[in-house]
């Protein structure tokens, strides 16, 4: 059984990008190279530094949730 983490989503990942176009915003993963949504969650998730700090502050074991794929 996998552990759930309320922080695990594309929007909290280091690779998440928002590209602002004149008519819309494009959300994409720079690592995987395709469009995504902020609430999607993939196994290659690597949290941003601010998210890591918040997880530690709330007593969530970061090691249990990070996948070190490159």
FIROKOL-761516 format. One record per atom (N, C-alpha, C): atom name; x, y, z. Coordinates in Angstrom, 2 decimals, decimal comma. Atoms other than C-alpha are relative to their C-alpha. Example, Ala and Ser with C-alpha at 12.3 -4.5 7.8 and 13.67 -1.06 7.14 Angstrom:
{atomo N	xx 0,89	yy -1,19	zz 0,00} $
{atomo CA	xx 12,30	yy -4,50	zz 7,80} $
{atomo C	xx 0,90	yy 1,20	zz 0,00} $
{atomo N	xx -0,82	yy -1,19	zz -0,06} $
{atomo CA	xx 13,67	yy -1,06	zz 7,14} $
{atomo C	xx -0,77	yy 1,09	zz 0,73} $
***
This chain:
{atomo N	xx 0,84	yy -1,18	zz 0,00} $
{atomo CA	xx 0,00	yy 0,00	zz 0,00} $
{atomo C	xx 0,88	yy 1,25	zz 0,00} $
{atomo N	xx -0,80	yy -1,21	zz 0,09} $
{atomo CA	xx 1,37	yy 3,41	zz -0,93} $
{atomo C	xx -0,49	yy 1,03	zz 1,02} $
{atomo N	xx 0,33	yy -1,05	zz -0,96} $
{atomo CA	xx 1,49	yy 6,27	zz 1,52} $
{atomo C	xx -0,51	yy 1,21	zz -0,77} $
{atomo N	xx 0,52	yy -1,19	zz 0,65} $
{atomo CA	xx -0,55	yy 9,32	zz 0,64} $
{atomo C	xx 0,69	yy 1,23	zz 0,57} $
{atomo N	xx -0,64	yy -1,24	zz -0,39} $
{atomo CA	xx 0,91	yy 12,79	zz 0,77} $
{atomo C	xx -0,80	yy 1,13	zz -0,63} $
{atomo N	xx 0,85	yy -1,06	zz 0,54} $
{atomo CA	xx -1,34	yy 15,80	zz 0,42} $
{atomo C	xx 0,77	yy 1,05	zz -0,79} $
{atomo N	xx -0,83	yy -0,93	zz 0,74} $
{atomo CA	xx 1,57	yy 17,80	zz -0,97} $
{atomo C	xx 0,38	yy -0,51	zz -1,39} $
{atomo N	xx -0,47	yy 0,62	zz 1,25} $
{atomo CA	xx 2,26	yy 15,38	zz -3,85} $
{atomo C	xx -0,92	yy 0,37	zz -1,15} $
{atomo N	xx 0,73	yy -0,44	zz 1,20} $
{atomo CA	xx 1,03	yy 17,18	zz -6,97} $
{atomo C	xx 0,98	yy 0,74	zz -0,90} $
{atomo N	xx -0,89	yy -0,65	zz 0,96} $
{atomo CA	xx 2,58	yy 18,63	zz -10,09} $
{atomo C	xx 0,33	yy 1,44	zz 0,40} $
{atomo N	xx -0,21	yy -1,41	zz -0,33} $
{atomo CA	xx 2,15	yy 22,21	zz -8,84} $
{atomo C	xx 1,05	yy 0,20	zz 1,08} $
{atomo N	xx -1,00	yy -0,11	zz -1,06} $
{atomo CA	xx 4,52	yy 21,50	zz -5,92} $
{atomo C	xx 1,35	yy -0,59	zz -0,39} $
{atomo N	xx -1,22	yy 0,64	zz 0,48} $
{atomo CA	xx 7,24	yy 19,87	zz -8,04} $
{atomo C	xx 0,97	yy 1,02	zz -0,60} $
{atomo N	xx -1,05	yy -0,86	zz 0,57} $
{atomo CA	xx 10,55	yy 21,44	zz -9,08} $
{atomo C	xx -0,11	yy 0,15	zz -1,51} $
{atomo N	xx 0,04	yy 0,02	zz 1,46} $
{atomo CA	xx 9,85	yy 20,58	zz -12,71} $
{atomo C	xx -1,25	yy 0,64	zz -0,60} $
{atomo N	xx 1,26	yy -0,59	zz 0,45} $
{atomo CA	xx 6,43	yy 22,25	zz -12,92} $
{atomo C	xx 0,24	yy 1,42	zz -0,53} $
{atomo N	xx -0,16	yy -1,32	zz 0,61} $
{atomo CA	xx 6,27	yy 25,27	zz -15,23} $
{atomo C	xx -1,36	yy 0,54	zz -0,41} $
{atomo N	xx 1,17	yy -0,69	zz 0,51} $
{atomo CA	xx 3,60	yy 27,83	zz -16,04} $
{atomo C	xx 0,48	yy 0,93	zz -1,09} $
{atomo N	xx -0,37	yy -0,85	zz 1,13} $
{atomo CA	xx 3,93	yy 29,41	zz -19,46} $
{atomo C	xx -1,22	yy 0,86	zz -0,31} $
{atomo N	xx 1,11	yy -0,93	zz 0,20} $
{atomo CA	xx 1,78	yy 32,51	zz -19,83} $
{atomo C	xx -0,02	yy 0,47	zz -1,45} $
{atomo N	xx 0,22	yy -0,43	zz 1,37} $
{atomo CA	xx 0,48	yy 33,06	zz -23,34} $
{atomo C	xx -1,07	yy 1,09	zz 0,01} $
{atomo N	xx 0,99	yy -1,07	zz 0,02} $
{atomo CA	xx -1,71	yy 35,99	zz -24,43} $
{atomo C	xx -1,45	yy -0,48	zz 0,24} $
{atomo N	xx 1,38	yy 0,47	zz -0,10} $
{atomo CA	xx -4,86	yy 33,85	zz -24,56} $
{atomo C	xx -0,24	yy -1,08	zz 1,06} $
{atomo N	xx 0,16	yy 1,05	zz -1,02} $
{atomo CA	xx -4,19	yy 31,13	zz -21,94} $
{atomo C	xx 1,33	yy -0,29	zz 0,68} $
{atomo N	xx -1,20	yy 0,48	zz -0,68} $
{atomo CA	xx -1,72	yy 29,60	zz -19,50} $
{atomo C	xx 0,22	yy -1,47	zz -0,36} $
{atomo N	xx -0,36	yy 1,39	zz 0,28} $
{atomo CA	xx 0,11	yy 26,37	zz -20,36} $
{atomo C	xx 0,76	yy -0,53	zz 1,22} $
{atomo N	xx -0,64	yy 0,65	zz -1,14} $
{atomo CA	xx 1,05	yy 24,07	zz -17,48} $
{atomo C	xx 0,73	yy -1,22	zz -0,53} $
{atomo N	xx -0,76	yy 1,11	zz 0,55} $
{atomo CA	xx 3,85	yy 21,64	zz -18,27} $
{atomo C	xx 1,07	yy -0,47	zz 0,98} $
{atomo N	xx -1,09	yy 0,59	zz -0,76} $
{atomo CA	xx 6,47	yy 19,38	zz -16,78} $
{atomo C	xx 1,26	yy 0,10	zz -0,86} $
{atomo N	xx -1,23	yy -0,17	zz 0,78} $
{atomo CA	xx 9,95	yy 20,36	zz -17,92} $
{atomo C	xx 0,79	yy -1,31	zz -0,06} $
{atomo N	xx -0,71	yy 1,28	zz -0,01} $
{atomo CA	xx 11,28	yy 16,91	zz -16,99} $
{atomo C	xx -0,60	yy -0,98	zz -0,99} $
{atomo N	xx 0,67	yy 0,96	zz 0,87} $
{atomo CA	xx 8,68	yy 14,82	zz -18,81} $
{atomo C	xx -0,27	yy 0,57	zz -1,39} $
{atomo N	xx 0,15	yy -0,65	zz 1,29} $
{atomo CA	xx 8,16	yy 17,38	zz -21,59} $
{atomo C	xx -1,41	yy 0,06	zz -0,56} $
{atomo N	xx 1,37	yy -0,11	zz 0,52} $
{atomo CA	xx 4,38	yy 17,46	zz -21,82} $
{atomo C	xx -0,87	yy 0,82	zz 0,94} $
{atomo N	xx 0,93	yy -0,78	zz -0,81} $
{atomo CA	xx 1,41	yy 19,46	zz -20,57} $
{atomo C	xx -0,57	yy -0,85	zz 1,12} $
{atomo N	xx 0,56	yy 0,68	zz -1,16} $
{atomo CA	xx -0,03	yy 18,59	zz -17,19} $
{atomo C	xx -1,00	yy 0,94	zz 0,67} $
{atomo N	xx 0,92	yy -0,81	zz -0,80} $
{atomo CA	xx -2,51	yy 19,92	zz -14,65} $
{atomo C	xx 0,61	yy 0,14	zz 1,39} $
{atomo N	xx -0,59	yy -0,22	zz -1,32} $
{atomo CA	xx -1,60	yy 21,36	zz -11,23} $
{atomo C	xx -0,28	yy -1,13	zz 1,00} $
{atomo N	xx 0,38	yy 1,03	zz -0,98} $
{atomo CA	xx -3,40	yy 18,55	zz -9,35} $
{atomo C	xx 0,46	yy -1,40	zz -0,39} $
{atomo N	xx -0,50	yy 1,32	zz 0,39} $
{atomo CA	xx -1,89	yy 15,64	zz -11,31} $
{atomo C	xx 1,19	yy -0,39	zz 0,89} $
{atomo N	xx -1,13	yy 0,49	zz -0,80} $
{atomo CA	xx 0,67	yy 13,46	zz -9,49} $
{atomo C	xx 0,67	yy -1,15	zz -0,74} $
{atomo N	xx -0,78	yy 1,03	zz 0,66} $
{atomo CA	xx 3,43	yy 11,39	zz -11,10} $
{atomo C	xx 1,05	yy -0,54	zz 0,96} $
{atomo N	xx -0,99	yy 0,62	zz -0,87} $
{atomo CA	xx 6,01	yy 9,06	zz -9,56} $
{atomo C	xx 1,35	yy 0,71	zz 0,01} $
{atomo N	xx -1,29	yy -0,69	zz 0,08} $
{atomo CA	xx 8,89	yy 11,32	zz -10,58} $
{atomo C	xx 0,02	yy 1,30	zz 0,80} $
{atomo N	xx 0,17	yy -1,23	zz -0,78} $
{atomo CA	xx 7,76	yy 14,06	zz -8,16} $
{atomo C	xx 1,22	yy 0,32	zz 0,85} $
{atomo N	xx -1,08	yy -0,51	zz -0,83} $
{atomo CA	xx 10,55	yy 16,13	zz -6,61} $
{atomo C	xx -0,47	yy 1,36	zz 0,53} $
{atomo N	xx 0,61	yy -1,22	zz -0,56} $
{atomo CA	xx 9,12	yy 18,77	zz -4,24} $
{atomo C	xx 0,94	yy 1,20	zz -0,02} $
{atomo N	xx -0,75	yy -1,25	zz -0,09} $
{atomo CA	xx 10,19	yy 22,39	zz -4,31} $
{atomo C	xx 0,51	yy 0,16	zz 1,42} $
{atomo N	xx -0,62	yy -0,20	zz -1,31} $
{atomo CA	xx 12,33	yy 23,59	zz -1,41} $
{atomo C	xx -1,01	yy 0,47	zz 1,05} $
{atomo N	xx 1,00	yy -0,49	zz -0,95} $
{atomo CA	xx 9,43	yy 25,47	zz 0,21} $
{atomo C	xx -0,93	yy -1,12	zz 0,46} $
{atomo N	xx 0,87	yy 1,14	zz -0,33} $
{atomo CA	xx 7,29	yy 22,32	zz 0,10} $
{atomo C	xx 0,74	yy -0,95	zz 0,93} $
{atomo N	xx -0,80	yy 0,85	zz -0,88} $
{atomo CA	xx 10,11	yy 20,29	zz 1,67} $
{atomo C	xx 0,03	yy 0,56	zz 1,42} $
{atomo N	xx -0,04	yy -0,63	zz -1,31} $
{atomo CA	xx 10,37	yy 22,77	zz 4,52} $
{atomo C	xx -1,34	yy -0,14	zz 0,71} $
{atomo N	xx 1,33	yy 0,12	zz -0,59} $
{atomo CA	xx 6,61	yy 22,69	zz 5,11} $
{atomo C	xx -0,28	yy -1,44	zz 0,42} $
{atomo N	xx 0,19	yy 1,41	zz -0,35} $
{atomo CA	xx 6,55	yy 18,89	zz 5,07} $
{atomo C	xx 0,77	yy -0,34	zz 1,27} $
{atomo N	xx -0,80	yy 0,26	zz -1,19} $
{atomo CA	xx 9,36	yy 18,75	zz 7,63} $
{atomo C	xx -0,63	yy 0,65	zz 1,23} $
{atomo N	xx 0,63	yy -0,72	zz -1,10} $
{atomo CA	xx 7,62	yy 21,34	zz 9,79} $
{atomo C	xx -1,23	yy -0,74	zz 0,52} $
{atomo N	xx 1,19	yy 0,72	zz -0,39} $
{atomo CA	xx 4,47	yy 19,22	zz 9,81} $
{atomo C	xx 0,28	yy -1,46	zz 0,39} $
{atomo N	xx -0,39	yy 1,33	zz -0,45} $
{atomo CA	xx 6,40	yy 16,07	zz 10,69} $
{atomo C	xx -0,21	yy -1,10	zz -1,01} $
{atomo N	xx 0,14	yy 0,99	zz 1,06} $
{atomo CA	xx 5,99	yy 14,32	zz 7,35} $
{atomo C	xx 1,39	yy -0,44	zz -0,44} $
{atomo N	xx -1,30	yy 0,52	zz 0,41} $
{atomo CA	xx 8,93	yy 12,07	zz 6,51} $
{atomo C	xx 0,17	yy 0,19	zz -1,50} $
{atomo N	xx -0,22	yy -0,35	zz 1,40} $
{atomo CA	xx 10,21	yy 13,49	zz 3,24} $
{atomo C	xx 0,52	yy -1,19	zz -0,79} $
{atomo N	xx -0,63	yy 1,13	zz 0,70} $
{atomo CA	xx 12,22	yy 10,37	zz 2,35} $
{atomo C	xx -1,03	yy -1,02	zz -0,50} $
{atomo N	xx 1,04	yy 0,96	zz 0,39} $
{atomo CA	xx 9,02	yy 8,30	zz 2,15} $
{atomo C	xx -0,76	yy 0,41	zz -1,25} $
{atomo N	xx 0,84	yy -0,52	zz 1,07} $
{atomo CA	xx 7,57	yy 10,50	zz -0,58} $
{atomo C	xx 0,77	yy 0,45	zz -1,23} $
{atomo N	xx -0,80	yy -0,50	zz 1,12} $
{atomo CA	xx 10,45	yy 11,52	zz -2,83} $
{atomo C	xx 0,52	yy -1,17	zz -0,83} $
{atomo N	xx -0,56	yy 0,99	zz 0,91} $
{atomo CA	xx 11,35	yy 9,48	zz -5,87} $
{atomo C	xx 1,18	yy 0,66	zz -0,68} $
{atomo N	xx -1,23	yy -0,62	zz 0,49} $
{atomo CA	xx 14,93	yy 10,23	zz -6,89} $
{atomo C	xx 0,33	yy -0,30	zz -1,45} $
{atomo N	xx -0,28	yy 0,20	zz 1,42} $
{atomo CA	xx 14,55	yy 9,61	zz -10,61} $
{atomo C	xx 0,56	yy 1,26	zz -0,61} $
{atomo N	xx -0,57	yy -1,18	zz 0,68} $
{atomo CA	xx 16,47	yy 11,89	zz -12,92} $
{atomo C	xx -0,42	yy -0,01	zz -1,44} $
***
